Amino acid sequence: MYATIQKWGNSNGLRFPKALLDAIGLKENDRVELIQSADAITIKKASPTQHKTLEERLTAFYGKPIEQIDRIPSEEMEWGKAEGSEAW
């Protein structure tokens, strides 16, 4: 099967026949993974993204368990007197 890359706005696009998409279970707005090799592009159906909890996100961000993450002080900070025409 052959297709032609065509201009699509400021980018280029490739249209896939419906029969091909149906055969692999893809539909409009499905996420796909593009894998580049030396002279080829492989298109795979993307794995569903799992929802991450806040704890999982913080652990990934800081690179250590949540129990080892230092807490940010919660007391109010004094920023000095108002300058200009700030409305408080």
Secondary structure, DSSP 8 states (H G I E B T S, - for coil): -----EEETTEEE----HHHHHHHT--TT--EEEEE-SS-EEEEE--------HHHHHHHHHTS-GGGS-----S-----S--TT---
